Amino acid sequence: GARDMYRAYRDMREANFIGADKYFHARGNYDAARRGPGGAWAAKVISDAREKWQSDVSGRGAEDTRADQEANAWGRNGGDPNRYRPAGLPRRY
């Protein structure tokens, strides 16, 4: 699961595509959770830690953290990450 989360993060950084953040959150959680309970657990722990750091350190704000956590939970619960896919994001992602 941790590897799936890292791959989604790496792809997000590589894509550097405005508006794609929530898609990569959902995708990482979705891929990790598909590995089973351990993957879902890893995705939740990593997502929660990242969002805590983001809200405490980066100053992005509570609304962005809430929206990220919504995308995280959507993917982790089996929701299609493409719900958050922005138009124009290259197909390889």
C-alpha positions in Angstrom: 0.0 0.0 0.0 2.8 2.4 0.8 4.3 1.8 -2.6 1.0 2.7 -4.3 0.8 5.9 -2.3 4.3 6.8 -3.3 3.7 6.0 -6.9 0.6 8.4 -6.9 2.7 11.1 -5.2 5.5 10.7 -7.7 3.1 10.8 -10.7 1.5 13.9 -9.2 4.8 15.7 -9.0 5.8 14.5 -12.5 2.5 15.5 -14.1 2.7 19.0 -12.4 -0.9 19.5 -13.6 -3.1 22.2 -12.0 -6.2 20.8 -10.5 -5.0 17.1 -10.5 -4.2 16.9 -6.7 -7.5 15.3 -5.7 -7.3 12.8 -8.5 -3.9 11.6 -7.3 -5.1 11.4 -3.7 -8.0 9.2 -4.7 -5.9 7.1 -7.0 -3.2 6.4 -4.4 -5.8 5.4 -1.8 -7.7 3.3 -4.3 -4.7 1.4 -5.5 -3.5 0.8 -2.0 -6.9 -0.3 -0.7 -7.2 -2.8 -3.5 -4.3 -4.8 -1.9 -6.5 -5.6 1.1 -6.9 -4.4 4.7 -3.2 -3.8 5.1 -3.1 -1.6 2.0 -6.2 0.4 3.2 -4.6 0.8 6.6 -1.3 2.1 5.1 -3.2 4.5 2.8 -5.2 5.9 5.8 -2.1 6.3 8.0 -0.1 8.0 5.2 -3.0 10.2 4.1 -3.8 11.3 7.6 -0.1 12.1 8.4 0.3 14.0 5.1 -2.9 16.1 5.7 -1.8 16.8 9.3 1.5 18.0 8.1 -0.1 20.0 5.3 -2.6 21.8 7.6 0.0 22.4 10.4 3.0 23.4 8.3 2.1 24.4 4.8 -0.8 26.7 5.8 -3.1 25.5 3.0 -6.1 25.6 5.2 -8.9 23.5 6.6 -11.0 23.5 3.4 -8.2 22.1 1.3 -7.4 19.5 3.9 -11.1 18.5 4.1 -11.3 18.2 0.3 -8.1 16.1 0.2 -9.5 13.8 2.9 -12.8 13.4 1.0 -10.8 12.3 -2.1 -8.7 10.0 0.0 -11.7 8.3 1.6 -13.5 8.1 -1.8 -10.5 6.1 -3.3 -9.9 4.0 -0.2 -13.6 3.0 -0.2 -13.4 1.7 -3.8 -14.7 4.9 -5.5 -13.4 5.5 -9.1 -10.5 8.0 -8.9 -11.6 9.4 -12.3 -14.3 11.3 -10.4 -11.6 13.8 -9.6 -9.7 13.5 -12.9 -9.3 17.0 -14.5 -9.8 17.5 -18.2 -6.6 17.4 -20.1 -4.6 15.3 -17.7 -2.4 13.0 -19.9 -3.8 9.5 -20.2 -0.7 7.9 -18.8 -1.8 9.0 -15.4 
